């Protein structure tokens, strides 16, 4: 496919939604309030940022990109007055955004890291890589509003690596102004990372899934931006110790971004210690490619907490997903049923040591469909809604059929050492493909599973006596070298409280004043 061809093709096209099935396009409405009477959070010993009044930096730093930063004056919120430096709309040279006391960076629109290098690493596709790396220093705070978002194009890289004492924070203008409350959301776009790994559900119908000609368009992007290819090595960079707050701006109709969206990301890309707060759509959504993530928090997402589809191969360990009482769809949605269920590569997502806290009265906590391959290990699934929401639903005969190497299908979903705490554990799926009884039989085929669990979580997230004493615990190192052996159920244990220092507290889950409330901006010393 040449660059000229794509330009002509896109000129005649309309914005395409990238992942949701026809019955999952709209974000859900709100339900009644539910009060979960957890004990008050206990402050951790990690020092919190100082509360000193901010004074603005003297000006914007000089950066390597020739367009430079634009000094937009100051903005004042509860923490004081900050200097605002707007980024260029496109980084055309590798650039570092340094942390400077009293300074915030602003995304003035769709901010691109480099230009799209196309689906192949060479020029055979009519594109050339720009090889731009955006480096963001620990403690940097970046804000945006409306349809603005950060987009890392194929053939370019991001290095956004905070620390436990100085996380990197992406947030909204209203957050800086101190206008946000417990239910604020959808105030800017989010973070998008695009790579060249294989995907399905090709934008061009004639393309073969999983090949260099199969590309997809980023969901919610006003200006078309693509991902996908046939690359099974390499990296798109690193995101560690990062908060992404109040994202998911609706661009048109039901087209909106998530806190973090990945498309065709390559296997060497590093994701660790990421917190999504009050996304108006999914908390995170992974389209195809490879995702290897440790220590993920999704708090208060208004659609699905974790959405995976279009052939992604995902490994995740230490995952905490908690809804607000009046917002959210499922905690897990895997694949959208769209008539393309048997395209390959087939999605295969494996999550170990997760805690799912479902608070909104709706259809199900975990929904597996569209022929997805999926595994849950050492996981607590808790329905804390007022009227009761079923734990597990499976749709489509393809989802529960036997393994087939020709279809890249490893067989029915796998549950090992999974504890269900729901009034109703299973519900019937749609399309006459999977009944509640069939889902229960698949669950029962695993080892160490419990269907009448009572959790002893402390402060709403930290494992208590039942979680630290759960037996048997599945040895997840048998799944591959990515996974670490553990001796507890759920995401967080007292001996492994990885939430300390870098997280913020929200209505969905509170950790005890690490960087403070998510509604406030931390002032790092």
Helices and strands as residue ranges (DSSP letters): H 3-11, E 70-77, E 80-86, E 90-91, E 95-97, E 103-106, E 110-113, G 123-125, E 133-136, E 141-144, E 149-152, E 157-161, E 168-172, H 173-177, E 191-194, E 216-217, E 226-227, E 237-245, E 250-252, E 255-256, E 260-263, E 270-277, E 284-287, E 290-299, E 306-309, E 313-322, E 332-334, E 348-358, E 364-368, E 373-383, E 390-394, H 397-400, G 405-407, E 414-421, E 426-427, H 436-444, H 465-468, G 476-479
